[in-house]
Amino acid sequence: FADVPAEAYKTLTSLKAVTAYGFDLVRGTKTLDLIKQGFPSGKLLFAGVVDGRNIWANNLESSLNTLQTLGDIVGKEKVVVSTSCSLLHTAVDLVNETKLDQEIKSWLAFAAQ
């Protein structure tokens, strides 16, 4: 959740037995800056660009921009699109919301779509 402190990032990314790292890049903007400064070669990056903490639809343009930046740094084949955190607190399914206005429904995102 959120930013990884610089010292922790350095320690985590130096671990040889780790094959992939997952970071919250929605609220972890400083973590994105750390990745820009260096990321271990040959490792996968699970890029948490889909906000798992709210019900609003994802900002696709922002996510795509971040993914492009990450692809340029670590290689597109090493970037995996992920959520910023568990979807534990996300509402389950929009289909059960039968009384919501259609326009409002279009703004929302739920775990099961």
The 8 nearest C-alpha neighbors of each residue, nearest first, counted from 0:
[[1, 23, 84, 2, 83, 26, 27, 22],
 [2, 0, 27, 26, 23, 3, 24, 25],
 [3, 1, 27, 30, 29, 4, 26, 28],
 [2, 4, 30, 8, 5, 7, 1, 27],
 [5, 3, 7, 6, 8, 2, 30, 29],
 [6, 4, 8, 7, 9, 3, 33, 30],
 [5, 7, 9, 8, 4, 10, 3, 11],
 [6, 8, 10, 4, 9, 5, 11, 3],
 [9, 7, 5, 11, 6, 10, 12, 3],
 [8, 10, 6, 7, 12, 11, 13, 5],
 [9, 11, 7, 13, 8, 12, 6, 14],
 [12, 10, 8, 13, 9, 14, 7, 20],
 [11, 13, 9, 14, 10, 8, 39, 38],
 [12, 14, 10, 11, 15, 9, 39, 8],
 [15, 13, 12, 11, 16, 17, 10, 18],
 [14, 16, 17, 13, 18, 12, 11, 39],
 [17, 15, 14, 18, 13, 19, 12, 42],
 [18, 16, 15, 19, 14, 20, 42, 12],
 [17, 19, 42, 43, 16, 20, 15, 41],
 [20, 18, 43, 42, 44, 17, 21, 45],
 [19, 21, 44, 45, 43, 22, 18, 42],
 [22, 20, 45, 44, 46, 47, 19, 23],
 [21, 23, 47, 24, 46, 45, 20, 83],
 [24, 22, 83, 47, 27, 1, 25, 0],
 [23, 25, 27, 47, 48, 26, 28, 22],
 [26, 24, 27, 48, 23, 50, 83, 47],
 [25, 27, 1, 24, 28, 23, 2, 0],
 [26, 28, 2, 1, 24, 30, 23, 29],
 [27, 29, 31, 30, 26, 24, 32, 2],
 [30, 28, 32, 31, 27, 2, 33, 3],
 [31, 29, 33, 27, 32, 28, 2, 3],
 [30, 32, 28, 34, 29, 33, 35, 24],
 [31, 33, 29, 35, 30, 34, 36, 28],
 [34, 32, 30, 36, 35, 31, 29, 37],
 [33, 35, 31, 37, 36, 38, 32, 30],
 [34, 36, 32, 33, 37, 31, 72, 38],
 [37, 35, 33, 34, 32, 38, 31, 72],
 [38, 36, 34, 35, 33, 39, 72, 73],
 [37, 39, 34, 40, 73, 12, 36, 35],
 [40, 38, 42, 12, 41, 37, 13, 73],
 [41, 39, 42, 38, 73, 43, 37, 74],
 [40, 42, 39, 43, 77, 18, 73, 19],
 [43, 41, 18, 19, 40, 39, 44, 77],
 [44, 42, 19, 77, 78, 18, 20, 45],
 [43, 45, 78, 20, 19, 46, 21, 79],
 [46, 44, 21, 79, 81, 20, 80, 78],
 [45, 47, 80, 81, 48, 44, 22, 79],
 [46, 48, 83, 82, 81, 23, 24, 22],
 [47, 49, 24, 62, 25, 46, 83, 82],
 [50, 48, 82, 83, 47, 57, 51, 81],
 [51, 49, 83, 52, 82, 25, 48, 53],
 [50, 52, 86, 84, 83, 82, 53, 49],
 [53, 51, 50, 89, 88, 54, 86, 84],
 [52, 54, 55, 51, 89, 50, 88, 108],
 [53, 55, 108, 107, 109, 89, 56, 90],
 [56, 54, 107, 108, 53, 106, 57, 109],
 [55, 57, 108, 107, 106, 58, 54, 105],
 [56, 58, 59, 49, 55, 50, 108, 62],
 [57, 59, 61, 60, 62, 56, 49, 63],
 [60, 58, 62, 61, 57, 63, 64, 56],
 [59, 61, 63, 62, 58, 64, 65, 57],
 [60, 62, 64, 59, 63, 58, 65, 48],
 [63, 61, 59, 65, 64, 48, 60, 66],
 [62, 64, 66, 60, 65, 61, 59, 67],
 [65, 63, 67, 61, 62, 66, 60, 68],
 [64, 66, 68, 62, 63, 67, 69, 61],
 [67, 65, 63, 69, 68, 64, 70, 62],
 [68, 66, 70, 64, 69, 65, 63, 71],
 [67, 69, 65, 71, 66, 70, 64, 72],
 [70, 68, 66, 72, 71, 67, 73, 65],
 [71, 69, 75, 74, 67, 72, 68, 73],
 [70, 72, 68, 69, 74, 73, 67, 75],
 [73, 71, 69, 70, 74, 68, 35, 38],
 [72, 74, 70, 69, 71, 77, 75, 38],
 [75, 73, 70, 77, 76, 71, 72, 78],
 [74, 76, 70, 77, 78, 73, 71, 69],
 [75, 77, 74, 78, 70, 79, 73, 43],
 [76, 78, 43, 75, 74, 44, 73, 79],
 [79, 77, 44, 75, 76, 43, 45, 70],
 [78, 80, 45, 46, 44, 81, 77, 43],
 [81, 79, 46, 45, 78, 47, 48, 82],
 [82, 80, 47, 46, 45, 48, 79, 49],
 [81, 83, 47, 49, 84, 51, 48, 50],
 [82, 84, 47, 23, 50, 51, 49, 48],
 [85, 83, 82, 51, 0, 86, 23, 47],
 [84, 86, 87, 51, 82, 83, 88, 52],
 [87, 85, 51, 89, 88, 84, 110, 52],
 [86, 88, 85, 89, 51, 90, 84, 52],
 [89, 87, 86, 90, 52, 51, 85, 53],
 [90, 88, 86, 87, 110, 109, 91, 53],
 [89, 91, 109, 92, 110, 88, 54, 93],
 [92, 90, 110, 109, 111, 89, 93, 112],
 [91, 93, 111, 109, 94, 90, 95, 110],
 [92, 94, 95, 96, 109, 91, 112, 108],
 [93, 95, 92, 96, 97, 112, 111, 91],
 [96, 94, 93, 97, 92, 98, 91, 99],
 [97, 95, 93, 94, 98, 99, 92, 104],
 [96, 98, 95, 99, 94, 93, 100, 101],
 [99, 97, 96, 100, 95, 101, 104, 94],
 [100, 98, 97, 96, 101, 104, 103, 102],
 [99, 101, 103, 102, 104, 98, 97, 105],
 [102, 100, 104, 103, 99, 105, 98, 106],
 [103, 101, 105, 104, 100, 106, 99, 107],
 [102, 104, 106, 105, 100, 101, 99, 107],
 [105, 103, 101, 107, 102, 106, 100, 99],
 [104, 106, 102, 103, 107, 101, 56, 108],
 [105, 107, 103, 104, 56, 55, 102, 108],
 [108, 106, 55, 56, 104, 54, 105, 109],
 [109, 107, 56, 54, 55, 110, 106, 57],
 [108, 110, 92, 90, 91, 111, 93, 54],
 [109, 111, 91, 89, 90, 92, 112, 86],
 [112, 110, 92, 109, 91, 93, 90, 108],
 [111, 109, 110, 92, 93, 108, 94, 91]]
